[in-house]
Amino acid sequence: MSSNASAPRGSTAPAPLWVTAVGGASRLFGVAAAGMILLSVIVVCQMVFVRTVLHQSSVWQTEFVMYLIVAATFIGAPYILLTQGHVAVDVLPLMAGTPMRRVLHILGTLIALVFCGFFLYAAVPWWYETWVSGQTTSSIWRARVWIPYLSVPVGLALLCLQLLAELWMVLTQRAHPFGLSPEDVL
């Protein structure tokens, strides 16, 4: 899907409201993920300063950064899909004609959707158990783990919605499979 969800490349019809809303949420989560990565860099710098200059121990920084980077990965995944920022090997789609590209795209998206759906199905009770039990980390910081764990089902849910939006746009021929126009050939 094109990075412009309201008017995908090669499309004359605008995207429906739900596709635009999913794209907007994916962009918002992408900004949040970028903020999380920036915050983790700042915290690592603070930790280095505390340990090397002040000669004090760090209590919360390592865990905080670890959870923040994992959260940024899950929260940012829908944005990466939206902007096609993921690593892709386009040799086969570039060699295939437009009808075969559609088949490859639909098949690949369905496989990704099934995988993410199963992962989401397992992640919700996993997160819920930590929330209900009040589980904390074993460190001296004792952070409540349901907070960082929440990024897994939330990120996966939006990723599934983004996959559905992309699939719908290709099925209704409002977007080209793999973002490749019919003129893009190898």
N, C-alpha and C positions, 0 to 999 in steps of 0.2 A: 504494500500500500504506500502511496506517496506520502511525503511528510506533510502535505496539505490535505487534511482529512475532508474538508468541505468540497474540494474540487480536485480529485485525483488526476494524475497525468493520464491523458488519453481519454478523458471522460467529458461528456457534455452535460450529463445530468448531475445535479448536486447530490451529495451524500445525505441520507436521511438523518434526522435529529439524533437518533441513538448512536449512529456511527460517529457523528461529530462530537457527541458527549463523551464517548469512550476515548476518542482521540484527545479531547481536552483534558480528560482525567489522566491519560497516559503522559501528556506533556507536563501536567502539574506534578505527577509522581517523578518524572525525569528531573525536574527542577529540585524536588525534595531530595532525590538521590544524589544529585550534584552537591547540594548543600551538606549532606551527610558525609560525603567524601572530603569536602573542604574542612568540615568540622573535625574529622578524624585526623587530617594533616595537622591542624592547629593543636589538637590534643597530644599528638605524638611529639610535636615541637616543645610543648609545655612539659611533657614527661621527660624529655631529654634535658631540658633546662633544670628541672627539679632534681634529677638524678646526678647530673654532672657538675652543675654550678653550685647548687644548694646542698648537695650530698645527702639528700633525703630519699627515702624510698617512695616508690609510686604504689598507690593502693588500688585505684580504680581505673587508671588510664588504659592499661593493656586490655582488660575485659571490655571497657567501653568502646575502644576502637575496634576490637574484634567483632562485637555485636553490631556496631554501626556499619562496618564494611559489608557484613552479611546482609543486613537490612537494606543497604543501598543496592546491593545486587538484585534482591527480589523486588524491591520497590521500583527500581529503574528498568527492569526487564521489559515491561510493556512499552516504554518509550523507545528502547532499542529496537523492538519489533516495528513500531510505528514508523521510525525513521530509516528502517532497513540498515541499521548500524551494526548488525550482527555479521559475523564472518560468513560469507557465502561463496560457494564455488558455482559459477554460472556457466561452466563449459557445456554441460548437458542441456540446460535451457536455451543457451545461445545456438546450439546445434539443432535443436528441435523447432518444429514449426509452431505457430500460435496454438492450434488445437492440442498438441502434445504438451506444450508449456502449461496450458490450463490444467490438464490431467495431472502433470507432475506437481503443480502448485497445490491443487486441491488435495491430492494424496498426501503430500508433505504436511500441509496444514492440518489435515485430519489426524495424522499420526502425532503431530505436536500437541493437538488439542486433547487427544486421548491420554497422552503421557502427562500433560499438565493437569488434566482432570483427575487422574488417579492420584497424582501428587497432592493436589488440593484436597481430595477426599481423605487422604491420610493426615494432612497437615492440620485440618480443623480440629479433630479430637485431640491431637497432640498438643496444640496450643491451648485448647479448652481445659485440658487436665492441669496444665501449669497455672492457669488462671484460677481455677477452683481450689487447687491445693495450696496456692500461695508459695509455690516453689521459688527458692532464691539460689543464687550462685553459692558455691562453697567457699568463696574467698572472704576476706575480712569486709569487703564492700557490701556483700549480701544483696546484690541487685535482684529485683524481682524479674524472673526470666520471661514472664508472659508478655512483657512490654517489647523486648526485641523479637521474641518468637512470633508476635502478631504480624510482623512484616512478611512472614512466609505465606500464610493463607491470603492476606490482603493482596500482596504482589501477584500471587498465582491466580487469584480470582480476576484481577484486572488483566493479567496476561491472557487468560482464557477468553475474556470479553474482547480483547484486542485481536486475538486469533479469529474469533467469530466475525468480527467486523471486517477483517481482511478477507476472510473466506467469502463473506456476503458480497463484498465489493467486486471480487473476481467473478463469482457466480452470476452476478447481475451485469457483468461486463462494464462496470463503472471504473474499474482499475485493471491495468494489465498485470498478468501473472509475473511475479518476481520484479515488478516495476520496469519490465523490459517492453518496449514498444515492438510492434511487428517488424519494424525496420532494423532493430538490433539483432544482428546475426554474427556468427563467427566466420 
